[in-house]
Amino acid sequence: MKAHQFVVVGVDGSSASVGALLWAAEAAAASGAELRVVAAWLHDPLLDDLSIGRNVDEAGKAHRAELEAFVAETVKTPPETVRCSAPEGDAASMLIDCARNAALLVVGSHGKGLVRQALTGSVSTACLRRASCPVAVVPPHALTPESRLGRKVAEIAGS
């Protein structure tokens, strides 16, 4: 990962994205790369709690603050090597855009199956198809209780 000095990871608060965040943090640390954590969101006062009573700019600041707090609790990496962003927009498009020129894009997979993917789309599938950098997808079985990554996610969820 020497040519590009940053790794992008998408998070949405799910256990799959916590696993992706932990995996990406390890990959970035091992290569000396900066970790860029991205949490895309859509301004919708009916579906997004942080949008209620806020304009887009205010909601964006709230999302970024929430992301920064989450990352600080989850990743034990020096803060100067981690950057957080909370762009407003479609998750797949925002991740693909943020990963332009990245060494690696990391996402988690919820493993919802082909029917749900066909109906609602899949961020991981879109990233695999359209990203301009290598993409790592942390699969659901990587988060089983007997796996190293699964135990780490369980520790975070339990705290």
Steps between C-alpha positions, in 0.01 A plus 500: 500500500792737451377673180186634668521588863139465611242229562128583486241311703124543496304479824128507570483390863433132422716223641615432143633854473664480844684192374598685183625796707715280724639308200571821307670658803734201525573509125572874510723470806694208350574699184554840661199639315250757624156360585204691354170402658190590299137493618269613222150614590189650339329811633150375577328627816263201491765227484818659635489594869790745465313689226197580717481877552830558320596628158744299286811676637393458864408134443834444327688640800296279732574191290871578494511557879320171558740322263808650667377389844425150370842467335679629811327231710552223245846548348806514719707681236673834547246768398746674267486197269119490484270736311122485521249630248124487483400599146132539421396264221462142386739273693644314200557817298657684793734211582607459138567872475691515831709198395625658180882465517480284815718197558194304614127534565356282779131428556306248703239269356171445677449173312134561431491280191430544133130585527553792735805614300291503181222698670697751705845500344826421669768747596769232495396380153496856364844564648638179352366593159578871487788588733827606339709330771513152652199418720494271804161374617489366856247214475248410772679175588809703595296634792401169656561479877788256455693727261758756618313784329166375633635504856623858455159612368328324792729678747406836351129417492515387863667814627 
